Amino acid sequence: MNFQRLLHGALLLAALALTAYLIADFLRYEQARENQSIQLGEQAGTRVAEALDARLNAISARARAYAQEIVALDSETQLLQSISEESQRFPLLLGVTVAFEPGQFGGRDRYAPFFNKSRDEFQFVERSYDYTDPQLATAEWYTTVIATGEPQWSAPYYAEAAEAMVVDYGVPLIDASGELIGMVDYTIALSDFTQIVDSLSIGESGYGFTYDAQGAILSHPNPDYLLDNVFQEKDGKDRAILAKMQHERQGVVAYNSTYTYKYSWFFFRELESTGWKSVLVFAVDDLLGASDEGRRKIIHIALGVSLLLVAFMLLAMGTGKYTLVKLWWLVAAISIIVLGNIVLIWHLNLKTDFSLLDSNQERIVNQSILKKYVEQYDRDLHKLTNTTYTRVPTGIFVESYELNSFEASIIGKLWMKYPLALYDRAPPAFYFPGVSAIESRGLAIELVSETPYEDHVLVTWKFRGTLEQDFSYQQFPFEQNDIRLLIFYPDFSRNILLVPDLDSYDVLNPSAKPGLSESISVPSSETISSFFTFEEIDYKTSFGNETLVKNYPALTFNMVAKRIWLSPFIANIIPILIVALIMFIVLYVSSNKEEGRTGLTTMNVIQSSAGFLFILVLAHVNERNRIETPEIAYIELFYFSMYVFITLEAVALAALLRGTNWKLFTYRDNLALKLMFWPVLVSTWLALTLLRFY
C-alpha cells in the first residue's frame, strides 16, 4: 500500500511539474511575442514619425529660405512665376501663397496670390475674403503669423480659396529695412497629408493618423474622422489613456478602435517639426502575427492538466482494493476529461483563422503593399516585352453566396475605374476563370452603368456566377473554406492588370470583411474575413498570341468561411454517441454466468451488432454523398472507429457467451471490458482528433 501511495504521489508530482512547465512555457511564449510585437510597433511608429518630420522640416526650412528670396521681387509677373514654380517643389504641397500687408505690394489694398496645384491655376485670396481681418477664423493662418512675427504651423481649418481642409506653415516677410510686409504660406491639404501617412504605414490591419496638440485629427484613412477630437472619452479610452496621449511625447496605449473594429495598439510619437503626434495603429492579434504555435501549446497544457487531474484522483481514491463505485467514478471522470480535450481542440480550431498562416499570399490592405506587387509585375513584364501593365482599379461587392461541395455560387457587383485612353482600343470587360462546367449558366453578367469622369469611366456590372473551388474537407465539420474569386481582363495580349480599388473601401482590415454585404447570410458557413491578393496563373499556352501566358497575375478576392458545425454535428456525432451508449448497455448486461445474462445470447449480439453497423453505414454513406470529397473527412474517422469497436465487441461477447474461459472475462464477471469501454473509445477519438487538428 505504501508503494502504491508513493507511486501515485510521484505521478502527481510529475504531472504537476509537467503542467507547471507547459503553462510557464506558454506564458513566456506569449510574453515574448507581445514584447517583440510592441518593439516592432514602436520601431515602425518611430520610422513613420521620422519620415513625416523629414518632410515637414524640409517644407519649413524651404519656406524660411523662400521668404528671404521673395522680398527681392517687385514685378507681379516674376512673383507669380516664382510662386507657381515653388508650389511644384514638394509633392505634399497643395500650393503656396504670398500675402502682403495693405499697401505693401504695388500700393494695392490687399494682394495674396495662391497657386492651387491641384487645379493648376492661381486663386487670389483677397477676392474671397479679407485675410487681414483678425475676427475671421479662416484668416488666422495670416493674422496669427503677422501678430507674432514668428514662423509657425496653423491649426487645421477650411480654406475658402482652396475649398479644402488644410494646415499651413507661415513665415513672415521682412524687407531690407526690417519692416513686416506680409507672409509666405505653404499649404498642405489634409487629404494629401493622409495619403503620405498612409503610404508610410505598414502591416495588414495597420494604419496611421496624426493629431495636433488640441487633439484635432489631421489625417486619417477615413475622411469622416478629420477634425474629430481624439481626446474624447469613448471606445474604452479612460482618463489615464487620454492624459498619456495628450501629455507624453511618445508611448503606446491600447483600446477598442472604431476603425479596425478590434482591440488595438496605438503607438504615438511627437513630431519635432510641428508638435503634432503621429500614431500608428495595429489590431493586437494582427500585430502579434500569424502563428499556430500558441494553439499547439494550449493543447499541450490541456493534456498536462488532464494527466494532473487523473493523478490527483488516483491519489485521492486511496490505496488497497478499489470498490466498484470508485472504479466507475474514476472511469467516468477519465472519459469526461478526454472528451473535454476533444471539445477544446474543436474550439481552438474554430477560433483560428488558418488563412493567416498561408505564407504564399500577402493581403493587399494598403497602397504600399499594392505598389510593391505592381512594380514587381511591371519589371517581370518589361523583361519579356519591353512594356509595362496598364493598371485598372477594380472593386467587388458580394451580396450573397452559397457553398456546395467544391463550388461557390456568388451574386454581387463589380466595378472598374477604366482609363479613358484605354476605352476605345480595349473595351472594359472581365473574366472569371474556373467557372463551373456543370452549371448551364456558369456566369451571367449585366452592365449596370457607365459614368464618365475626368480621366476614367466608372463601369459597373452585376454578376451571378458558380465557380469551382479547391476546398478541403479533411477537418469536416470543423473545416475552414477559403473562397477565391479570380478576376482577369479577357485579352491577355493587352497587358491590362486589374488592381484592387482600395480607395473605394472604408476599412481594409480583413476582419472587418470589406467587400461583403452586412446582411449576407450563408446557412452552412460564417464568413470571418475578406481581402484582396494576387495569384499568378501559368496557362502554358499563348492562346494564339506571340507570348506565352506564364505567371500571369490575377486579381483575387478572398472570403474566408468557417463551417457552421451544429447541423453536421447533430446529423453525425449524436447518432454515433447513441449507438456507442447502446453498445455499452449491451456490454454492461453481459455476464459469464448464464443466470446473469438476462436473455442475452450469441445471436442477439450478432443481430444487434449488425443493426448498429447498418445504422452507421447508412449515415456514413449519406454524409459521404453530401460532401462528395475524395478525402477522408474527420467525421468519417468516428465512423471507422465505431466499425472497429462494434466488430471487436461482437467477437468478445460471442466468445464470452460461448463459454470461453479467459481471465479477461472471468475477472469480476467481465468487469475489465466494461470499465475499459468508454476510456478506450474516447481516447481513440482524441488520438484521431490530434491526428487531424494538431
Salt bridges, closest charged atoms under 4 A:
ASP25 OD1 - ARG28 NH2 3.74
ASP25 OD2 - LYS297 NZ 2.48
GLU30 OE2 - ARG33 NH1 3.92
GLU69 OE2 - ARG62 NH1 3.12
GLU76 OE1 - ARG108 NH2 2.81
GLU86 OE2 - ARG62 NE 2.74
GLU86 OE1 - ARG89 NE 3.28
ASP109 OD2 - ARG110 NH1 3.11
GLU121 OE2 - ARG119 NH1 3.84
ASP130 OD1 - ARG110 NE 3.47
GLU163 OE1 - ARG119 NH2 2.47
GLU204 OE1 - ARG363 NE 3.59
GLU233 OE1 - ARG239 NE 3.95
GLU270 OE2 - ARG249 NH1 2.94
GLU272 OE2 - ARG249 NH2 2.82
ASP285 OD2 - LYS262 NZ 2.96
ASP286 OD1 - LYS262 NZ 3.62
ASP292 OD1 - ARG295 NE 2.74
ASP292 OD2 - ARG296 NH2 3.77
GLU293 OE2 - LYS297 NZ 3.90
ASP353 OD2 - ARG363 NH2 3.57
ASP358 OD2 - ARG484 NH2 3.33
GLU362 OE1 - LYS372 NZ 2.55
GLU375 OE2 - LYS371 NZ 3.99
ASP378 OD2 - ARG391 NH2 2.91
GLU446 OE1 - LYS462 NZ 3.82
ASP455 OD1 - HIS456 ND1 2.88
GLU479 OE2 - ARG563 NE 2.57
ASP491 OD2 - ARG494 NE 3.44
ASP501 OD1 - LYS417 NZ 3.23
GLU535 OE1 - ARG484 NH1 3.46
ASP538 OD2 - LYS540 NZ 3.67
GLU623 OE2 - ARG626 NH2 2.78
GLU636 OE2 - HIS620 NE2 2.75
GLU636 OE1 - ARG624 NH1 2.53
